[in-house]
Amino acid sequence: MLAQVHGVTLEGIEGVVCEVEVDVGRGGFEKTVIVGLPDAAVKESLERVRSAIVNSGFRYPKTQSLVNLAPADIKKEGPAFDLPIAIGMIVGNGALPGDSLNGYVLVGELALDGRVRPVNGALSMAMAAQARGYGAILVPAANAAEAAVVQGIDVFGVESLAQVAGLFSGQVVLEKTTVDLDQVFAVESQYDTDFSDVRGQEAAKRALTVAAAGAHNILMIGPPGAGKTMLAQRLVTLLPPLGLAESLETTRIYSSMGLLERGKSLMARRPVRMPHHSASGPALVGGGPNARPGELSLAHHGILFLDEFAEFPRHVLEMIRQPLEDGTITVSRAKRTMTYPARFMCVASLNPCPCGFFGSGTKRCRCTPQQIERYLSKVSGPLMDRIDIHIDVPAMTFDKLYTEPSNGAETSADIRVRVLKARAHQTRRFGPGTIGNNATMSHRQVESFCALEPSARMMLKNAMAEFGLSARAHDKICKVSRTIADLADCESITEEHVAEAVGYRRLDRKY
């Protein structure tokens, strides 16, 4: 008897609905074969399915059976096909009516006793099922909250194979899983850190405010212990809250890699990724045999913090140049090519020299000029051109460490008000529904929206001549100037705005 069930596989972070055809023969020896490009996990599912069916009180067919996963030209990966294959076996054996499966998509890994275990990528699977017009999807109970954020499809969390069989036989009634998204964002979007924790460093705080307002990449240069990491970790508290569309995009990446906490429906906070400087190229940009996402994609709509910037291998740093401009990364392997989103703010920190104390004023630097130049040259000029803001973060003094918050330390909420106001200017400028921030402006948009006053243009001309700036650096300064003007509620870009933006090109200036 032929049974047709629907499941979902993942291609990268995209869900692909597949038809699971199970043909239980009437004769032959007991043997089951899976075809349709299954990977090792799918092939091994037969042994799990056999035990789960028997231990759930059903009879496993003792005749020859064939399982076909269509379309046959897409590789099927992971254990999510356990549940649809098991239900197909039961239907093919005549224990369940086949027409009861119409309109349902099933995903789940089976334990040997019939329990349904969670799988990776439930959100993408639910989105794929909804896009194909299916009315309901059955997912493991641990994945139900995650899948239920998808509108337009009924999501049912199931705990066992027997429960699923009872649903299709009409003996069990399941409640649809619902999620209050407003409540999720209200609870999950709170931060434990705040900018008021940082004493002093007012110039760095101002630069980070500008970076947050325009989504600009930023590099902080300073001695060890100056507070670079502390500032970077708190930058996320200045950014606008995640919107639903942004949250779904980010959650899909984490869900597909199994990094989403079980029982959690969405990522309501912007991610902050802090890879160690020993990270390899594939770990940073993605790769491996299956072309999985890397740290750049995990930082999508959030912050990628690269501490000890010059300690990363140069060839690894060069890999992030294109994603910094394009917001996507393409991972090509012999068997497949995958494109992942990677639109993030890059925040990097760098010591001014190998010993870390050049120009600190607190400890004597023992590095020679050649050593300093060699150290800073580990980061290439083209990569530095793609970082909008580079600033000094000086060493802290005793008096500044004991400055009380009442003496003027702003909270993250205070600064975020100004950031949101500047972002609102950008949304009106670029139009709703667009990326809508100054850092991503094209050259044509720079010409349209970054018109400089005559005195500001003359200042920029002199700065380019003195520092030998590239055309890309010119555009970066114009973008940062536009953000500074937005923070000041100024429609035109003045000499004052350009002067501040030029001051943020620390590594373009001579020592």
C-alpha positions, 0 to 999 in steps of 0.5 A: 500500500502506498502512503504519501506524507510531507516533511521538510529538509533544510538547504542552508537556512532555507526550508524545502518541503519534500514528499515522503512516499512509502510503498509497503509491498505485499511480498518479499523479505523484510527489507526497507530501502530509502532513495532520494539522496539521503545522507547518513542520518536519514539512512540510519533513521530506518533503525530508529523508525523500526524500534519507535513503531514497535515500541509505540504498539504498532506492527512493523511491516514484514514485507519489502518496503521502499521510501522515496524522498522527493524531489530526488535532486535535493540532498536530504539531511538530518533526522527530521524525516523520522516522524513522516517516515514512521507515519508513512509506514503505519499508513502503508501497513493499513493501521491509519487512513491515508486521507487524514494526512492531507494538509499536514507537514510532519517533522521530528526525530524519533527516540527508540521508545517513540518519543519525538525529539527536537530538530534544528531549523523548525522556524525555517521549516514552518515558514516553508510549509506556510509558503507552500500553502499547507494548513498545519505542521506537526513539530516536536513539542520543544520546537513548538514555540519557535515554529508558532511565530509563523503566521498563517499556519497551525502549529501543533507540538507533539511528544510521541509517535503514538500521539501523532497516530492518535491525531490522525485516527481521530482519537487525540485532539491537539491544541494549537500552539500560540505565542504572544510576540509582544510579551516575548519582545518585552521580556527578552529585549532587556539588557543586563549591561548599561553605558552608565557602567563606563566611567570617563571615555566621553570621546569614545562614547560619542563615537559609539553613539555616532556609530550606532546612529548610522550603523557604522563599523568602528575600530577602537585603538588603545592600551590594554585595560582602557575599556575597549571591550567594555564599550563594545559589549555595551554598544548593542544597548544603544541600537534600535530594538529588533523588528519582527522581520529582523528577528525572524531572519536572525532566528532562522540562522541560529535555529538551523545551526541548533544554537537557539535555546530550546523552548525559546520562540525568537531571538528578541535581542540583537546578537553579539558575536565575539570570535577569538583571534585564533578562529579559522576562515571557515569559522568566521565566514562559514564553510565546512563540507556542508557550507554552514554559516559562520560567525559573520552570519551569526552576527546578522542584524547585530554586532561582530566584535573582533578583539585584538584585531591585528592578532587575527591572521591576515588572510582571515581578515581579508575574507570579511572585506566583501561581506562588510560591503555587500551584507551577504556571504557566499560559501562555495564548495564542490557539492553546493553553493550557499548564500547567507545574510551577513549584515552586521556592525563590525566593532574591532579593537586594536592595541597601538603597538605590540606591547600595547602602551605606545602613547598611553602616558601610563607605561613606557612603550618599548617598541621601535617605530619599525615594530609599530609600523609592522604591527599596524600593517597586519591590517590591510589598507583596503580593509581599514578603508571599509571601517568608517570610524577609527578612534583612540581610547586612552588609558583611564586615570584614577579620578575618572574611575571614581567618577559618580554616575550623577556627575553626568554619566548617561544611561543607554536609554538616554543615548538610545533616544538620540540614536532612534531620532537619527534613525528616524531621519534615515528611514524618512530619507530612504523610505520605509521598508528599506535597509534605511541607514547611512552606512549602507548608502551607495555612491549615488545615494552619497551624492544625493543625500550628502551634499556638503556646504562650501566650507565643509567641501573645502575642509574635506578636500584639504583632508584628502590631500593631507592624509592621502585618502581614497575615494572609498574613505571620502564616501565613508567620511560623507556618510559619517558626516551625514549621521552626525548631522542627523544626530544634530537634527540638521538637514545640511552637512556643515564644516563642523560635521565634516571636522568631527567625521575627519577626526574619526579617521585615526589611522589615516593620520601620521603619528 
